[in-house]
């Protein structure tokens, strides 16, 4: 393709402005943003002025954007609340666009399945914004697992714990719009990272618990300012126990507000028969050498030298670069919709198990 790809940004709020649009702007030799959509027209106008090409068009609904600008577009980035991910993504795929949808894939597993099916049916590319896969430590650990250095991985943890960092803007506290709190918001990154590095996307059954224990408190010291308890309609912490079909166990922990000092998010711990790894204090590999317990600290952040890939791009920039290259070259996307679907299915199963007190089994 000699011409530049033409992209639409659907949802011009925080994640679009902080991640998607700046990353695409750095790929101006390959892609240009020609259409912007937001339910707040002034937000779309601002995005178009800052990131759009001259004459970029602005819309208040994705249906109007697809109807009027769709034929001239190649791809869309969907950066809206979780509830609308499926509708906008399916409509965009059916309009002939490739789609990058921000995480999580959807509010429900049924919606995520509709998205994956639409991608198969239309033959268009669909990927989900799990940029933690593109960190230097994540990619190093993935290669290490693929080399067999950890052996059989039979126990893992997905970490997404904040002490007091409840997002108080947008619709994060709204269950109807988002589908949940920290479990669907931040532990989705940790779970995706864990499943991907393990190379295992086949769950057998799930147990889960969710809590809303701190949401009614005042003077919380929250990093993002005090929240309104009346608007806090989601959980403040959640925990899951996942057994995979091969017998491996994953423990998932997530919180926006929890009385703990053991914080950290978008992290994984892997335990294998030959070695283990964790990201709690930078990437650490533990194993036994010559009969002695050893800990290895790979220099994945040494002076900007990403030694195993020869790249120094940020995760967001690398995500965008690989995504655009997949479209231009007809290659596979890094985050496959079928993989992201499993993440949503497990999260939904944790919510369901928490409501019933019973395990949720997968077919």
Secondary structure, DSSP 8 states (H G I E B T S, - for coil): --S-EEEEEE--SHHIIIIIHHHHHTTTTTEEEEEEE-SSHHHHHHHHHHHS-TT-EEESSHHHHHHHTGGG-SEEEE-S-GGGHHHHHHHHHHTT-EEEE-SSS-SSHHHHHHHHHHHHHH---EEE--GGGGSHHHHHHHHHHHTTTT-SEEEEEEEEE-SB----STTTT-HHHHSSSHHHHTHHHHHHHHHHHHT---EEEEEEEEE-SSTT-SS---TT----GGG--S-SEEEEEEEETTS-EEEEEEESB-S-S--EEEEEEEEESSEEEE-TTS-EEEEEETTEEEEE---TTBTTBBTTTTB---HHHHHHHHHHHHHHHT---SS-HHHHHHHHHHHHHHHHHHHHSS-EE--
